[in-house]
């Protein structure tokens, strides 16, 4: 049995001065005070990062985002879509592998990827994941919107990740709904990222893109940088979590996610890094960005980046007895989470089950 001592953020992020004892990848004890044996590590012990929104397929693409609009970058037929079509399979795998390894070194043990490219894209990420110590949850997306292609993706993926409902015709949306009814599979949807989509949806249907997305009973929505009318109220009433990606939104000039308002509506908020061609896959970088540019306290930011993400994907990474050991240790006991978010401290060790990643 191994023991880590110091400031431990146990349960729902309650700080204690104590220790975590674990064996064979499982937390055996979380206690206050002196540890039962000499600790192997001393520092600030927190749950691992869970990145709830990635697009790792474009990690090998090079693009200057200042030259393009949001639609030109990531919309249908845009820079990303064309770039992915031209990537060879091995090139796709290697790019994702590099991104996964970087994310893992910086504290991420799990991520949820919106995987474009149909079954090919899913297979590429599965292969990339074999050479890393990170756990991938794959939300696939069919290349053609018909029952056959949707079913192929659903059978290979862990969920379905849709771009905006505005990217599909009414007939295609009906096909999605009818096909997915036969499968108990989670759905994630981009919503409220584009002002144009929100306006067009209201003009054409009398309902916002966000509200229309709720028709799918999604596991979560992504972005919500441009909510209108009663969007946030409707999302809150539906108990639908929201994943925010503030660095990507800043780069694409698509607005700022209204995190404080989301929290006031008691909406479960998670954090993602979005497109790897625009942002590093490091959730530590994302959390530091939140600390610099949003007036949120360190504990709230870290909860959003860790245990909230776990709740969205169904992984309990809280530091409690009986849970799998998904933790990270910040160097030195007196260098806590505030120092980490300020960039004055780093992550010394990441532990995911039996895997231990030493950074210093």
C-alpha positions in Angstrom: 0.0 0.0 0.0 1.3 3.5 -0.9 0.5 6.7 0.9 0.5 10.3 -0.2 0.3 13.1 2.4 -0.4 16.8 2.4 -3.4 18.9 1.6 -6.0 16.5 0.3 -9.1 17.7 -1.6 -11.4 14.8 -0.7 -15.0 14.1 -1.6 -16.7 17.1 -3.2 -13.6 19.2 -2.9 -13.3 19.5 0.8 -9.6 20.3 1.8 -8.1 18.4 4.7 -4.6 18.1 6.1 -4.1 14.4 5.9 -3.3 11.5 3.6 -4.5 9.1 0.9 -3.7 5.5 1.1 -4.1 3.4 -2.1 -3.3 -0.1 -3.3 -3.7 -1.9 -6.6 -5.2 1.2 -8.2 -7.9 1.7 -5.6 -8.2 4.3 -2.8 -8.2 2.3 0.5 -8.4 5.2 3.0 -8.6 9.0 3.2 -7.7 10.3 6.6 -7.0 13.4 8.6 -3.7 13.9 10.4 -0.6 11.8 10.4 -0.4 9.0 7.8 -0.2 5.4 8.9 3.2 5.0 7.3 5.9 7.1 5.7 4.4 8.8 2.6 5.9 8.1 -0.8 4.9 11.6 -1.9 4.0 14.9 -0.1 2.1 17.7 -1.8 -1.4 19.0 -2.6 -3.5 16.0 -3.7 -6.5 16.7 -6.0 -8.7 14.6 -8.3 -7.5 14.2 -11.9 -8.6 16.5 -14.7 -11.4 15.2 -16.9 -11.5 16.9 -20.3 -15.1 16.8 -21.4 -14.7 18.2 -25.0 -11.9 17.5 -27.4 -11.5 17.3 -31.1 -8.1 15.5 -31.3 -8.2 14.5 -34.9 -7.0 17.9 -36.1 -3.9 17.8 -33.9 -1.8 17.4 -37.0 -3.3 20.3 -38.8 -1.7 23.8 -38.9 -3.9 26.8 -39.3 -3.8 30.5 -38.6 -7.2 31.1 -36.9 -6.9 34.9 -37.4 -7.5 34.5 -41.1 -10.8 32.7 -40.9 -14.3 33.0 -39.4 -15.7 30.4 -37.0 -17.7 28.8 -39.9 -14.7 28.8 -42.2 -12.6 27.1 -39.5 -14.9 24.4 -38.2 -18.2 24.6 -40.1 -19.3 22.1 -42.8 -16.9 22.1 -45.6 -14.5 24.3 -43.6 -10.7 24.3 -43.0 -10.9 21.5 -40.4 -13.2 19.2 -42.4 -11.1 19.5 -45.6 -7.9 19.0 -43.6 -9.1 15.9 -41.9 -10.2 14.4 -45.3 -6.6 14.8 -46.5 -4.9 13.3 -43.5 -3.6 9.7 -43.9 -4.7 7.2 -41.3 -1.3 6.9 -39.6 -0.8 10.7 -39.6 -4.2 11.0 -37.9 -3.3 8.4 -35.3 0.1 9.9 -34.5 -1.3 13.4 -34.1 -3.9 12.2 -31.6 -1.3 10.1 -29.8 0.9 13.1 -29.2 -2.0 15.1 -28.0 -3.1 12.4 -25.6 0.3 12.0 -24.1 0.6 15.7 -23.5 -2.8 15.9 -21.8 -1.9 12.9 -19.6 1.4 14.4 -18.4 -0.5 17.5 -17.3 -3.1 15.8 -15.2 -5.8 14.5 -17.5 -6.8 10.9 -17.0 -10.0 10.9 -19.1 -11.3 12.8 -22.1 -14.4 12.9 -24.2 -13.7 13.3 -27.9 -16.2 14.4 -30.6 -14.7 12.1 -33.3 -15.4 13.1 -36.9 -14.8 10.8 -39.8 -17.3 8.0 -39.1 -15.9 4.6 -38.2 -12.5 5.5 -39.6 -12.2 8.3 -37.1 -13.3 6.1 -34.2 -10.7 3.4 -35.1 -7.9 6.0 -35.3 -8.6 7.2 -31.8 -8.9 3.7 -30.4 -5.5 2.9 -31.9 -3.9 6.1 -30.6 -5.2 5.3 -27.2 -3.4 2.0 -27.0 -0.1 3.8 -26.8 -1.1 6.2 -24.0 -2.3 6.0 -20.4 -5.4 8.2 -20.8 -8.9 6.9 -21.0 -10.8 7.9 -24.1 -14.6 8.2 -24.4 -15.5 8.5 -28.1 -18.6 10.3 -29.4 -18.7 9.4 -33.1 -20.2 11.2 -36.0 -21.3 9.6 -39.2 -20.0 10.9 -42.6 -23.4 10.4 -44.2 -26.7 11.0 -42.5 -28.7 7.8 -43.1 -29.8 5.0 -40.9 -27.0 2.6 -42.1 -24.2 5.0 -41.4 -25.6 6.2 -38.1 -25.9 2.6 -36.9 -22.3 1.8 -37.9 -21.0 4.7 -35.8 -23.3 3.9 -32.8 -22.1 0.3 -32.7 -18.4 1.4 -32.6 -18.6 4.5 -30.4 -19.4 5.3 -26.8 -21.8 8.1 -27.8 -22.7 10.4 -30.7 -21.3 13.9 -31.0 -23.2 16.2 -33.3 -22.3 19.6 -34.7 -25.0 22.2 -34.5 -28.6 21.2 -35.3 -28.4 24.0 -37.8 -25.9 22.0 -39.8 -28.5 19.4 -40.7 -31.7 19.5 -42.6 -35.0 18.7 -40.9 -35.1 15.3 -42.7 -31.6 14.5 -41.4 -32.5 15.5 -37.9 -35.6 13.2 -38.0 -33.3 10.4 -39.2 -31.0 11.0 -36.3 -33.9 11.0 -33.8 -35.6 7.9 -35.2 -32.4 5.9 -35.5 -31.0 6.8 -32.1 -34.3 5.9 -30.4 -33.3 2.3 -30.8 -30.1 2.7 -28.9 -29.4 3.7 -25.4 -26.4 5.9 -26.2 -25.5 9.4 -24.9 -25.5 12.4 -27.3 -23.5 15.6 -27.1 -24.3 18.6 -29.2 -22.6 21.9 -30.0 -25.1 24.7 -29.3 -25.2 28.5 -28.9 -21.6 28.9 -30.2 -22.6 30.9 -33.2 -24.7 34.1 -33.2 -25.7 33.4 -36.8 -27.0 30.0 -36.0 -29.0 31.3 -33.1 -30.6 34.1 -35.2 -31.3 31.8 -38.2 -32.9 29.2 -35.9 -35.2 31.8 -34.3 -36.1 33.3 -37.7 -36.9 29.9 -39.2 -38.4 27.9 -36.3 -39.2 30.4 -33.6 -36.9 28.5 -31.3 -33.2 29.0 -30.6 -30.6 26.5 -31.6 -30.1 25.7 -27.9 -33.7 24.9 -27.3 -34.0 22.8 -30.5 -30.9 20.8 -29.3 -32.8 19.8 -26.2 -35.2 17.8 -28.4 -32.5 15.2 -28.5 -32.4 14.8 -24.7 -28.6 15.3 -24.8 -26.2 14.1 -22.3 -24.6 17.5 -22.5 -24.4 20.7 -24.6 -21.1 22.3 -25.7 -20.2 26.1 -25.7 -23.4 28.2 -25.1 -21.4 31.4 -25.6 -24.4 33.2 -27.1 -27.5 32.2 -25.2 -30.7 34.1 -26.1 -34.0 34.7 -24.4 -34.7 31.8 -21.9 -32.0 29.4 -23.2 -30.2 29.1 -19.8 -33.5 28.6 -18.0 -34.6 25.9 -20.4 -31.2 24.2 -20.1 -31.4 24.3 -16.3 -34.9 23.0 -16.2 -33.9 20.0 -18.4 -30.9 19.3 -16.1 -28.6 19.2 -19.1 -24.9 19.8 -18.3 -22.9 22.3 -20.3 -19.3 22.0 -21.3 -17.4 25.3 -21.8 -14.2 25.8 -23.9 -13.2 29.4 -23.1 -9.7 29.4 -24.9 -11.2 28.1 -28.1 -14.0 30.6 -27.9 -11.6 33.4 -27.5 -9.5 32.3 -30.5 -12.5 31.9 -32.7 -14.1 35.2 -31.4 -17.3 33.3 -30.7 -17.9 35.0 -27.3 -17.4 34.1 -23.6 -19.3 31.3 -22.0 -21.5 32.7 -19.2 -20.1 30.5 -16.5 -21.4 32.4 -13.5 -24.9 32.5 -15.0 -24.8 28.8 -15.7 -23.7 28.0 -12.1 -26.5 30.3 -10.8 -29.0 28.1 -12.8 -27.5 25.1 -11.0 -26.3 23.8 -14.3 -23.5 21.2 -14.1 -20.5 22.8 -15.9 -17.6 20.9 -17.2 -14.4 22.1 -19.1 -13.0 21.2 -22.5 -10.1 22.2 -24.7 -12.0 21.8 -28.0 -10.0 21.7 -31.3 -6.4 20.6 -31.0 -5.4 22.6 -34.0 -6.3 25.8 -32.0 -5.6 24.9 -28.4 -3.3 22.6 -26.5 -5.1 19.5 -25.2 -4.0 20.5 -21.6 -6.9 21.1 -19.2 -4.4 22.7 -16.9 -3.9 25.4 -19.6 -7.7 25.7 -19.8 -8.0 26.0 -16.0 -5.3 28.6 -15.9 -7.1 30.6 -18.6 -10.2 30.5 -16.5 -8.3 31.8 -13.5 -6.8 34.7 -15.4 -9.9 35.9 -17.3 -12.9 34.9 -15.2 -13.6 36.0 -11.7 -14.0 32.5 -10.3 -12.3 31.2 -7.1 -9.7 28.4 -7.5 -11.9 25.8 -5.9 -14.7 26.4 -8.3 -12.4 26.2 -11.3 -10.8 23.0 -10.1 -14.2 21.4 -9.4 -15.3 22.3 -12.9 -12.1 20.8 -14.4 -12.2 17.6 -12.3 -15.2 16.1 -10.5 -17.8 18.0 -12.6 -16.4 16.5 -15.8 -16.5 13.1 -14.1 -20.2 13.5 -13.4 -20.9 14.3 -17.0 -19.1 11.2 -18.4 -20.1 8.9 -15.5 -16.7 8.6 -13.9 -16.5 9.2 -10.1 -13.0 10.6 -9.7 -13.6 12.1 -6.2 -11.0 11.2 -3.6 -13.0 8.9 -1.5 -12.5 5.3 -0.2 -13.3 2.7 -2.8 -12.8 4.9 -5.8 -10.2 4.2 -8.5 -7.0 6.2 -7.9 -7.5 9.1 -10.4 -5.4 11.8 -8.7 -2.6 14.3 -9.3 -0.1 15.6 -6.9 1.0 19.3 -7.0 4.7 19.7 -6.1 5.4 20.7 -2.5 2.8 20.8 0.2 2.8 24.6 0.5 2.2 25.1 -3.3 -1.6 24.6 -3.5 -4.1 24.9 -6.2 -3.9 28.7 -6.4 -0.2 28.5 -7.1 -1.0 25.8 -9.7 -3.5 28.1 -11.5 -1.1 31.0 -11.3 1.6 28.9 -13.0 3.8 29.1 -9.9 3.5 25.3 -9.2 3.4 22.3 -11.5 1.9 18.8 -11.4 4.6 16.4 -10.0 2.8 13.1 -10.4 -0.4 11.8 -12.1 -1.8 8.5 -11.0 -4.6 6.7 -12.9 -5.3 3.3 -11.5 -2.0 1.4 -11.7 -0.4 3.9 -14.1 2.0 6.5 -12.5 3.3 9.4 -14.6 6.2 11.2 -13.0 6.8 14.7 -14.3 9.6 15.9 -11.9 
